[in-house]
């Protein structure tokens, strides 16, 4: 299985940000990748380079998928999965703070950070928000009554 490790990114002439990834895999997979790249083949040291969109977490390796057209692309399905999770919570939760906290947690996981204390606190507060409200006090009567004589 081919995988890609983020090297760096740069702005293209068209104003898009392009990322460079070092490709690794078995010798036969690397040979097939290099052949498919043709005139666009570039190397970083001994590793061939894949040019793609910037990934959410620059510290991890990503799988490379081969399309039926023969084009190699970076597998960023993690974004779609996180997006679907956030969408499901958005549809099923009535708590806006829970929705926001969940989206923050998913964004943090995509970026490679662990659950931050603030995200955890936000999630706990959002869950507490969904608890039923205590009955409101009746303020039409005085709180303190006069003592009996």
N, C-alpha and C positions, 0 to 999 in steps of 0.2 A: 504494500500500500504506500503510495506516495504521500509525503507530508511536507508542509511548508512552515518555515520559521521566519517571523518578521525580521527584516534587516533595518529598513528605514523607509521614509516616504519623502516625496517631493512634489511641488506643484507642476502640473503639466502646462504646456503652452496654451491649452484650451481653458485653463483655470481650474481644472479638476485635481484633486490630490490622488497621486498614484503611490502605491506601496510596492516595495521590492521584498520578495521572500526567497530564502535559500531552500531549494528542493532537495529532499532526501528520500531514499527508497532503495530497492534492490537494483543491481546493475542492469537487468533487463528493463525494469520500469524507467530508470534514468535514461537509458538509450532510446526508448520509445518516446519519452518526453522531449528529449533533445531533437529527435527526428521531426516531431510534430511542430516544434518551434520554428524550424527553418531559418529564414533570415533574421528572425527576431530573437534568436538564441543569444543570451548573455550569461556570463559566469561571474560569481563572486568567489574568488579563490578557485576551488575545484568544484563548487556546487553550481548547478544551473540555476537561473533566476526565473521566478514566476512573477509577472507584473499583475497586480489585482487591486481591488478596493482595500482601504485600510480596515483592518480587523478590529473588533472591540477590545480584545485583550492581547497586547503586543508581547506578552511573556510566554504564551503557550503556543504549541504547534497545532496546525490545522490540517485536516485531511484535504487532499486534492482529488477532485472528481474529474473523470473523463466523460465529456458529453458525446452523444452519438455522432455529432458532427466532427469529432476528432479534436475538439478544443478542450484544453485543461482549465478548470476554474477552481478557485478556493471555496471550500465548503463552509459557508457561513450560515448554515441552517440553525445554529444556536440562536441567531437573532429572530428567526421566524418562530421558534419554539417559545422563546421568552415573550415575544409579542402576543402569541396565542394565549399564553398563561395570563398576561395582563388583561387581555380582552375578555377572557372568561370571568375574571374577578370583577371587571368593570360591569359586565352584564348581570352578575349574580349578587353583588354586594350593594347595600343601600348606603353604606358608610363611605363618604368621600375621603376621610382620613385613612381608612383601611386601603382604599384603592390606591391612594398616593403612596402609602407605605409599601404596598406590594410592588408597585412599579419601581420604587427606589431599590428595593431588595433585588429585583430582577436585573435592573441596570447595573447595580454593584456586582452581581455575579457575572454578568457579561464582561465587565471591565476587569475582572480578576481580583476584585477585592473581597474580603470576607465580610460577613454581616456586621456592620458597624453598630456600636452601642446606640447611636442615635436612631438608626433604622429599627433596631430591636425595640427601643422605647416607643417609637412611633407606631409600630405594629401592635404593641401591648395597649397603647392608648386607644388605638382604633378599635381593637376588640372590646375594650372596656366601654367604648362609646356605644356599641351595639347592645349593651345590657339595658334592660328596661329601666326607665327613669323611676325614681321613687315618687310616691304620690306627693303632690304639692300640698303645702301647708295651707290651711284655711285661715286667711288673714283678715277675714271679715269680723272676727271676734277678737277681743283683746287677748294677748298671750297670758298676762297675769290678771287674775281676778281678785277681787277684794275678799278678805277673810270673812268667814261667817261670824256673826255676833252672838 
